Amino acid sequence: MNLHTIESKEITLKGLIADANMTQREFSKLTGIPEVTINSWVSQKRMPKLDSAVLLCCHLKISLKTLAKSLDIDVSNLPDDLPISEPSKELTISKV
């Protein structure tokens, strides 16, 4: 994310695509998502489905939480991801 996006405190999908140094057309070609669909997300006429949201995040190298913020979704009560750790050996299930 560039300094302009951080300073303005307003994260938009259009800005995130621009921060990736791409136009919406280039992003469409990269992801295989029709440009008209990306335009509808940018203008907030439609919302991406979860599988498309994950694809966007992977290509933009952002979290789902950041994408949600860019789409004006309130994530203030959404917890951050917990780090994945090794399962505890104390919590194993054994046959009785």
Residue pairs with C-beta under 8 A, 6 or more apart in sequence:
1 11
1 16
1 19
1 62
1 66
2 19
4 15
5 11
5 15
5 16
5 19
11 66
11 69
11 70
12 42
12 70
13 41
13 42
13 56
13 67
13 70
13 71
14 24
14 42
15 70
16 60
16 62
16 66
16 67
16 70
17 23
17 24
17 27
17 38
17 42
17 60
19 60
20 27
20 59
20 60
20 61
22 30
24 35
24 38
24 39
24 42
25 35
27 33
27 38
27 59
28 34
28 35
28 37
28 38
30 59
31 38
31 55
31 56
31 59
33 52
33 55
37 46
37 52
40 46
41 47
41 48
41 71
44 71
44 72
47 71
48 56
48 71
53 64
53 67
54 64
56 62
56 67
57 63
57 64
57 66
57 67
60 67
63 81
65 75
65 78
65 80
68 75
68 78
69 75
